[in-house]
Amino acid sequence: MAGLSVLDLGFFVTESAASPKHVAGLLVFEKPANAAAGLARRLTTEFLEHTKVQAPFNRVIVFSLAAMPRWREVDAVDLKQHVFYHPLPRGENDRKSLYKLVAKLHTPMLDRSRPLWEVHVIDGVEGGRFALYLKIHHAVADGVTVLRWAAESLATTADDLALRPFWTETHGVERDREKNGGRELLETIWNGAVDTGLRALGLGRLAAMLVLESANLTKNAIALPFIATEKTPLTGSVTKGRQFATAAVPMERVNLIRKKTRSTLNHVALTCLDGALRRYLEGQAYELERPITIQMPVSLRKPGEKTAGNRIGIIQVELSPPTDDPYIRLRNIGFSLRGVRNMVDNVAPQAIESYTILSNVVAQAAETLNLSEMLPPMSNTLVSNVPGPKERLFLRGAKMTEIHPISTLPPSNLLNITLVSYADQLFFGLIATNQVANLDRLSTYVQEAFTELEAAVLDAHTR
């Protein structure tokens, strides 16, 4: 039996039918020119034959009144309860139909009586394509880990036809250590004491930074939680039902902006999102009272760490004050992110994790008490950046052309945006409740904001 971290446990405690806590990915593949008919259906059949399921994909969650919830490995996994086939009918197989199906699949909670993952093979996508929708509970893994597992299951060349379903690989998952003797007991006690000390010191430092931030004495700390503009079309009580949209921009154009402005991918992406979100809210006849505040996950994993579960912190970041100049917006966001990076690098990861838990407990309490419509939200939305594979990947000779991350919604946020870079594209995945009007329009605004930023940068560097 394996225990859960407090953060992993939180995804179960806060989960509801209106707000399921799983992460997912949509992988789109282009069939080889010489592929025989029925490739996706055969792929589903072969998936079902790979019955040697490894941890953590053979674990179920066990709740007990006598002990904390724990993972328990099962003797066998019925893959028919985890692998599904969906043929799209002709005339209803365009991108809009694909996204509608994905939103439908993303809406329900995973069945806790079974291992918490699913794979859906979607056949007949227009243009000779098929797709995989992968769905895994957030307590099992964070988005970075899920994407890594998916990439490790694919081939790097078209002629590598081996099938490596992610549930058949161990992925470096840590198993329970047996307690053999006093040495390990003393080591555990010592590590626990050190961990507690680091949390206390780090939280104290974070608290000091937030006090200075509230008094406008520094801009080198994270933004304050619960000060984002309230009652926007993107905030409120999270309800059941989801919709999905995407945007994409070429990495070649992103990298040109980065080179000319000495910016990071995050700077460029958040500049586009800031401009797109402002335009969207203006179109909804809503004017923000202050800069857009986002929640931004940061990885707390050590270099090379490849464990399951979650090692993330979530902090608040204030984007740019209102401006019509995309170049100025980029500079403002770059300044803000540099301050945040400085803070994260100088605070113990344990403290950031504790801050994440404490702030989200408050936000979840407001959601549970139906106060999200009346109180300021934690942020206006959540934006995360998941690093993706740089090389092209293949599945049974089919080239993966797109990868779209799909996440969960935090309390009081009706929209979550996740971006991932893959090969020569930067993809934005937008998941929202059905309350959000014209989500497709927001995805269009993301691409338009990028074009505007590109033009402003090129103009500034040709003067």
C-alpha positions as CSV (number, residue, x, y, z in Angstrom):
1,M,0.0,0.0,0.0
2,A,1.4,3.4,-1.0
3,G,0.5,6.6,0.7
4,L,-0.5,9.9,-0.9
5,S,1.2,13.3,-0.4
6,V,-1.0,16.1,1.0
7,L,-1.1,17.7,-2.4
8,D,-2.2,14.4,-4.1
9,L,-4.8,13.9,-1.4
10,G,-6.2,17.4,-2.1
11,F,-7.2,16.4,-5.6
12,F,-9.6,13.8,-4.1
13,V,-10.9,16.0,-1.3
14,T,-11.8,18.8,-3.7
15,E,-13.2,16.6,-6.5
16,S,-16.8,16.7,-7.4
17,A,-19.1,15.9,-10.3
18,A,-19.0,19.6,-11.2
19,S,-15.2,19.8,-10.8
20,P,-13.5,16.5,-11.7
21,K,-9.7,16.4,-11.0
22,H,-8.1,14.7,-14.0
23,V,-5.6,15.9,-16.6
24,A,-5.7,14.8,-20.2
25,G,-4.1,15.1,-23.6
26,L,-5.4,15.0,-27.2
27,L,-2.8,13.5,-29.6
28,V,-3.7,13.8,-33.3
29,F,-2.0,11.4,-35.8
30,E,-1.7,11.5,-39.6
31,K,-2.1,8.0,-41.1
32,P,0.8,6.8,-43.3
33,A,0.1,7.0,-47.0
34,N,0.3,3.2,-47.4
35,A,-1.7,2.4,-44.3
36,A,-4.3,-0.3,-44.7
37,A,-7.9,0.5,-43.8
38,G,-8.9,0.0,-40.1
39,L,-5.6,1.2,-38.6
40,A,-7.2,2.8,-35.5
41,R,-9.5,-0.1,-34.9
42,R,-6.6,-2.6,-35.1
43,L,-4.6,-0.3,-32.7
44,T,-7.5,-0.5,-30.2
45,T,-7.5,-4.3,-30.4
46,E,-3.7,-4.4,-29.9
47,F,-3.9,-2.1,-26.9
48,L,-6.4,-4.5,-25.3
49,E,-3.9,-7.3,-25.7
50,H,-1.2,-5.5,-23.6
51,T,-2.5,-6.8,-20.3
52,K,0.7,-6.6,-18.2
53,V,-0.2,-3.3,-16.4
54,Q,2.5,-1.7,-14.3
55,A,2.3,0.8,-11.4
56,P,0.8,3.3,-11.0
57,F,-1.7,2.1,-13.6
58,N,-2.6,-0.9,-11.6
59,R,-3.5,1.0,-8.4
60,V,-6.8,1.9,-7.0
61,I,-7.5,4.4,-4.2
62,V,-8.6,3.0,-0.9
63,F,-10.5,5.1,1.6
64,S,-10.9,4.0,5.2
65,L,-12.2,5.5,8.4
66,A,-9.3,4.0,10.3
67,A,-6.4,5.3,8.1
68,M,-5.4,7.9,5.6
69,P,-6.3,7.1,1.9
70,R,-3.7,5.0,0.2
71,W,-3.0,3.4,-3.2
72,R,-3.4,-0.4,-3.4
73,E,-2.2,-2.5,-6.3
74,V,-4.8,-4.8,-7.9
75,D,-4.1,-8.3,-9.2
76,A,-5.5,-7.7,-12.6
77,V,-6.8,-4.8,-14.7
78,D,-9.7,-5.2,-17.1
79,L,-8.5,-3.1,-20.0
80,K,-12.0,-3.1,-21.5
81,Q,-12.8,-0.6,-18.7
82,H,-9.9,1.6,-19.7
83,V,-9.5,1.4,-23.5
84,F,-12.3,2.6,-25.7
85,Y,-12.9,3.1,-29.5
86,H,-14.9,5.9,-31.0
87,P,-15.5,6.1,-34.7
88,L,-16.6,9.5,-36.0
89,P,-19.3,9.3,-38.7
90,R,-18.7,11.0,-42.0
91,G,-20.0,14.5,-42.0
92,E,-19.4,14.8,-38.3
93,N,-15.7,14.3,-38.2
94,D,-14.3,17.8,-38.6
95,R,-12.3,19.6,-35.9
96,K,-15.4,21.0,-34.2
97,S,-16.9,17.5,-33.9
98,L,-13.6,16.2,-32.5
99,Y,-13.4,18.9,-29.9
100,K,-17.1,18.3,-29.0
101,L,-16.4,14.6,-28.3
102,V,-13.2,15.4,-26.3
103,A,-15.2,17.9,-24.1
104,K,-17.8,15.2,-23.5
105,L,-15.1,12.7,-22.6
106,H,-13.4,15.2,-20.3
107,T,-16.6,16.0,-18.3
108,P,-17.2,13.0,-16.1
109,M,-15.2,11.9,-13.1
110,L,-13.1,8.7,-13.3
111,D,-14.5,5.7,-11.6
112,R,-12.7,5.4,-8.2
113,S,-13.4,1.7,-8.0
114,R,-10.9,1.2,-10.8
115,P,-7.4,2.4,-11.6
116,L,-7.8,6.1,-12.5
117,W,-6.9,6.3,-16.2
118,E,-8.5,5.9,-19.6
119,V,-7.4,5.8,-23.3
120,H,-9.9,6.7,-26.0
121,V,-9.0,5.9,-29.7
122,I,-10.9,8.3,-32.0
123,D,-11.2,7.1,-35.6
124,G,-12.2,8.8,-38.8
125,V,-11.0,12.3,-38.1
126,E,-11.1,14.3,-41.3
127,G,-8.0,14.4,-43.4
128,G,-7.0,10.8,-43.0
129,R,-6.3,11.2,-39.3
130,F,-7.1,9.6,-36.0
131,A,-6.6,10.7,-32.4
132,L,-5.9,9.5,-28.9
133,Y,-7.5,11.1,-25.8
134,L,-5.6,10.2,-22.7
135,K,-7.2,10.8,-19.3
136,I,-5.4,10.4,-15.9
137,H,-6.4,11.5,-12.4
138,H,-4.4,14.4,-11.1
139,A,-3.5,12.5,-7.9
140,V,-1.7,10.0,-10.1
141,A,0.4,12.5,-12.0
142,D,0.7,16.1,-12.9
143,G,0.5,17.4,-16.5
144,V,4.3,17.4,-17.1
145,T,4.4,13.7,-16.0
146,V,1.4,12.7,-18.1
147,L,3.0,14.3,-21.2
148,R,6.3,12.6,-20.5
149,W,4.6,9.2,-20.2
150,A,2.8,9.7,-23.5
151,A,6.0,10.7,-25.3
152,E,7.9,7.7,-23.9
153,S,5.3,5.4,-25.4
154,L,5.8,6.7,-28.9
155,A,8.5,6.1,-31.5
156,T,11.0,8.7,-32.8
157,T,11.0,7.2,-36.3
158,A,8.3,6.2,-38.7
159,D,9.8,2.7,-39.3
160,D,9.7,1.8,-35.6
161,L,6.4,-0.1,-35.4
162,A,6.8,-1.4,-31.9
163,L,3.8,-0.8,-29.6
164,R,4.6,0.5,-26.1
165,P,1.4,1.4,-24.3
166,F,2.2,3.7,-21.4
167,W,0.5,1.4,-18.9
168,T,3.0,-1.4,-19.6
169,E,6.0,0.7,-18.6
170,T,7.2,1.4,-15.0
171,H,8.3,5.0,-15.8
172,G,10.6,5.1,-12.8
173,V,7.7,5.1,-10.3
174,E,8.8,4.9,-6.7
175,R,7.6,1.9,-4.7
176,D,7.2,1.7,-0.9
177,R,10.4,1.2,1.0
178,E,10.5,-1.5,3.6
179,K,11.4,-0.2,7.0
180,N,14.3,-2.5,8.0
181,G,16.0,-1.4,11.2
182,G,16.7,1.7,13.2
183,R,18.9,3.4,10.7
184,E,16.1,4.0,8.2
185,L,13.8,5.1,11.0
186,L,16.3,7.7,12.2
187,E,16.8,8.8,8.6
188,T,13.0,9.2,8.2
189,I,12.7,11.2,11.4
190,W,15.6,13.4,10.5
191,N,14.3,14.1,6.9
192,G,10.9,14.9,8.4
193,A,12.4,17.4,10.8
194,V,14.5,19.1,8.1
195,D,11.5,19.2,5.8
196,T,9.3,20.8,8.5
197,G,12.0,23.4,9.2
198,L,12.4,24.3,5.5
199,R,8.6,24.7,5.2
200,A,8.5,27.0,8.3
201,L,11.4,29.2,7.2
202,G,10.1,29.3,3.6
203,L,6.6,30.2,4.6
204,G,8.0,33.0,6.8
205,R,9.9,34.4,3.9
206,L,6.9,34.1,1.6
207,A,4.7,35.9,4.1
208,A,7.3,38.7,4.3
209,M,7.3,39.0,0.5
210,L,3.5,39.2,0.4
211,V,3.4,41.9,3.1
212,L,5.9,44.0,1.1
213,E,3.9,43.3,-2.1
214,S,0.6,44.5,-0.4
215,A,2.4,47.7,0.7
216,N,3.7,48.3,-2.9
217,L,7.2,48.1,-1.6
218,T,8.4,45.4,-3.9
219,K,7.7,43.8,-7.3
220,N,9.9,40.8,-6.7
221,A,7.3,38.6,-5.0
222,I,4.3,36.7,-6.3
223,A,1.1,38.6,-6.7
224,L,-1.3,38.6,-3.8
225,P,-4.1,35.9,-3.9
226,F,-7.8,36.9,-3.9
227,I,-7.3,40.4,-5.3
228,A,-8.1,39.6,-8.9
229,T,-11.0,41.5,-10.4
230,E,-14.2,39.7,-9.3
231,K,-17.4,38.7,-11.2
232,T,-15.8,38.5,-14.6
233,P,-17.2,36.2,-17.4
234,L,-14.3,33.9,-16.6
235,T,-14.8,33.5,-12.8
236,G,-17.5,32.2,-10.5
237,S,-18.8,28.9,-9.3
238,V,-17.5,26.0,-11.4
239,T,-20.4,23.9,-12.9
240,K,-20.7,20.6,-14.7
241,G,-20.1,20.4,-18.5
242,R,-17.1,21.3,-20.5
243,Q,-16.1,22.8,-23.8
244,F,-12.7,22.7,-25.5
245,A,-10.9,24.8,-28.0
246,T,-7.3,25.2,-29.2
247,A,-4.9,27.6,-30.8
248,A,-1.5,27.1,-32.4
249,V,1.4,29.3,-33.6
250,P,4.6,28.2,-35.4
251,M,7.7,27.8,-33.1
252,E,9.9,29.4,-35.8
253,R,7.9,32.7,-35.4
254,V,7.9,32.4,-31.6
255,N,11.7,31.9,-31.6
256,L,12.2,34.9,-33.8
257,I,10.4,37.1,-31.3
258,R,12.4,35.5,-28.5
259,K,15.7,36.2,-30.2
260,K,14.9,39.8,-31.1
261,T,13.6,40.7,-27.6
262,R,15.7,38.3,-25.5
263,S,12.5,36.8,-24.1
264,T,11.5,33.3,-23.0
265,L,8.7,31.2,-24.5
266,N,6.7,32.0,-21.3
267,H,7.1,35.7,-21.9
268,V,5.8,35.5,-25.5
269,A,2.9,33.1,-24.7
270,L,1.7,35.1,-21.7
271,T,1.9,38.4,-23.7
272,C,-0.4,36.8,-26.3
273,L,-2.8,35.5,-23.7
274,D,-2.9,38.8,-21.9
275,G,-3.9,40.6,-25.1
276,A,-6.4,37.9,-26.1
277,L,-8.1,37.8,-22.7
278,R,-8.4,41.5,-22.5
279,R,-10.0,41.6,-26.0
280,Y,-12.3,38.8,-25.1
281,L,-13.5,40.5,-21.9
282,E,-14.0,43.8,-23.8
283,G,-16.1,41.8,-26.3
284,Q,-18.2,40.7,-23.3
285,A,-18.7,44.3,-22.3
286,Y,-16.4,43.8,-19.3
287,E,-13.6,46.2,-18.3
288,L,-11.0,44.9,-15.8
289,E,-10.2,47.1,-12.8
290,R,-6.6,46.0,-12.6
291,P,-4.0,43.8,-14.5
292,I,-5.1,40.3,-15.2
293,T,-3.9,37.9,-12.5
294,I,-3.2,34.3,-13.4
295,Q,-2.4,31.2,-11.4
296,M,0.8,29.6,-12.7
297,P,2.0,26.1,-11.8
298,V,5.8,25.8,-11.2
299,S,7.6,22.4,-11.1
300,L,9.2,21.6,-7.8
301,R,10.9,18.4,-9.1
302,K,14.6,18.0,-8.8
303,P,16.6,17.7,-12.0
304,G,16.2,14.1,-13.4
305,E,13.3,13.3,-10.9
306,K,10.8,11.0,-12.7
307,T,8.4,9.9,-9.9
308,A,4.6,9.7,-10.1
309,G,2.3,12.0,-8.1
310,N,2.5,15.8,-8.0
311,R,5.5,18.0,-7.4
312,I,4.1,21.4,-8.3
313,G,3.4,24.7,-6.6
314,I,0.8,27.2,-7.9
315,I,1.6,30.9,-7.5
316,Q,-0.2,34.0,-8.6
317,V,1.3,36.2,-11.3
318,E,0.2,39.7,-12.3
319,L,0.4,40.4,-16.0
320,S,0.7,43.7,-17.8
321,P,-1.2,46.9,-16.9
322,P,-3.6,48.0,-19.7
323,T,-1.7,49.0,-22.9
324,D,-2.5,48.9,-26.6
325,D,1.2,48.3,-27.4
326,P,2.0,44.6,-27.5
327,Y,5.8,45.3,-27.2
328,I,5.3,47.2,-24.0
329,R,3.0,44.4,-22.8
330,L,5.8,41.9,-23.4
331,R,8.3,44.0,-21.5
332,N,5.9,44.4,-18.5
333,I,5.3,40.7,-18.4
334,G,9.0,39.9,-18.7
335,F,9.7,42.2,-15.7
336,S,7.0,40.5,-13.7
337,L,8.2,37.0,-14.5
338,R,11.8,37.8,-13.7
339,G,10.7,38.9,-10.2
340,V,8.7,35.7,-9.8
341,R,11.5,33.5,-10.9
342,N,13.8,35.2,-8.5
343,M,11.4,34.5,-5.7
344,V,10.9,30.9,-6.6
345,D,14.6,30.3,-6.8
346,N,15.1,31.7,-3.3
347,V,12.3,29.9,-1.4
348,A,12.4,26.3,-0.4
349,P,10.1,24.1,-2.6
350,Q,8.5,22.7,0.5
351,A,7.3,26.3,1.4
352,I,5.8,26.8,-2.1
353,E,4.0,23.5,-1.9
354,S,2.6,24.4,1.6
355,Y,1.5,27.9,0.3
356,T,-0.2,26.2,-2.6
357,I,-2.1,23.9,-0.3
358,L,-3.1,26.6,2.2
359,S,-4.3,29.1,-0.5
360,N,-6.3,26.5,-2.3
361,V,-7.9,25.3,0.9
362,V,-9.3,28.8,1.3
363,A,-10.4,29.0,-2.4
364,Q,-12.0,25.5,-2.2
365,A,-13.9,26.5,1.1
366,A,-15.4,29.5,-0.7
367,E,-16.4,27.2,-3.6
368,T,-17.9,24.6,-1.3
369,L,-19.9,27.3,0.5
370,N,-21.2,28.7,-2.8
371,L,-19.3,32.0,-2.2
372,S,-17.4,32.1,-5.5
373,E,-19.9,34.4,-7.0
374,M,-19.5,36.9,-4.2
375,L,-15.8,36.9,-3.2
376,P,-12.8,37.8,-5.2
377,P,-11.3,34.8,-7.0
378,M,-7.8,33.4,-6.5
379,S,-7.1,34.7,-10.0
380,N,-8.8,35.5,-13.3
381,T,-7.6,32.2,-14.8
382,L,-4.9,29.5,-14.6
383,V,-2.2,29.2,-17.2
384,S,0.4,26.4,-17.3
385,N,3.3,25.7,-19.6
386,V,4.1,22.0,-20.1
387,P,7.4,21.3,-22.0
388,G,6.8,19.0,-24.9
389,P,9.0,16.8,-27.1
390,K,11.2,18.6,-29.6
391,E,11.4,15.8,-32.1
392,R,8.6,14.3,-34.2
393,L,6.9,11.2,-32.7
394,F,5.1,8.3,-34.3
395,L,2.7,5.6,-33.5
396,R,2.7,2.5,-35.7
397,G,4.2,4.7,-38.5
398,A,1.5,7.4,-38.1
399,K,3.0,10.8,-37.5
400,M,1.8,12.8,-34.5
401,T,1.0,16.2,-35.9
402,E,-0.7,17.9,-32.9
403,I,-0.7,17.6,-29.1
404,H,-3.2,19.5,-27.0
405,P,-3.0,19.5,-23.2
406,I,-6.3,19.5,-21.3
407,S,-6.4,20.3,-17.6
408,T,-8.7,20.7,-14.6
409,L,-10.4,23.8,-13.3
410,P,-9.4,25.3,-10.0
411,P,-12.0,26.8,-7.6
412,S,-13.7,30.0,-9.0
413,N,-12.0,29.7,-12.4
414,L,-14.2,28.8,-15.4
415,L,-11.3,28.6,-17.8
416,N,-7.9,26.8,-17.7
417,I,-5.3,27.4,-20.4
418,T,-2.4,25.0,-20.9
419,L,0.3,25.4,-23.5
420,V,2.8,22.9,-24.8
421,S,5.5,23.1,-27.5
422,Y,5.9,20.2,-29.8
423,A,8.3,19.9,-32.8
424,D,7.6,23.1,-34.8
425,Q,4.4,24.3,-33.1
426,L,3.3,25.9,-29.9
427,F,-0.2,24.6,-28.9
428,F,-2.7,26.2,-26.5
429,G,-5.4,24.0,-25.0
430,L,-8.4,25.9,-23.6
431,I,-10.8,24.0,-21.4
432,A,-13.8,25.8,-19.9
433,T,-17.3,25.3,-18.4
434,N,-20.3,25.7,-20.7
435,Q,-20.9,29.0,-18.9
436,V,-18.1,30.7,-20.9
437,A,-19.5,32.3,-24.0
438,N,-17.7,32.1,-27.4
439,L,-14.7,30.1,-26.3
440,D,-13.7,29.7,-30.0
441,R,-13.5,33.4,-30.3
442,L,-10.9,33.5,-27.5
443,S,-8.8,30.9,-29.3
444,T,-8.9,33.1,-32.4
445,Y,-7.9,36.1,-30.3
446,V,-4.8,34.2,-29.1
447,Q,-3.5,33.8,-32.7
448,E,-4.4,37.4,-33.5
449,A,-2.6,38.7,-30.4
450,F,0.5,36.8,-31.5
451,T,0.4,38.3,-35.0
452,E,0.1,41.8,-33.4
453,L,3.1,41.1,-31.1
454,E,5.1,39.8,-34.0
455,A,4.4,42.9,-36.1
456,A,5.2,45.3,-33.2
457,V,8.5,43.6,-32.5
458,L,9.6,43.5,-36.2
459,D,8.6,47.2,-36.6
460,A,10.6,48.2,-33.5
461,H,13.7,46.4,-34.8
462,T,13.5,47.8,-38.4
463,R,13.4,51.4,-37.4
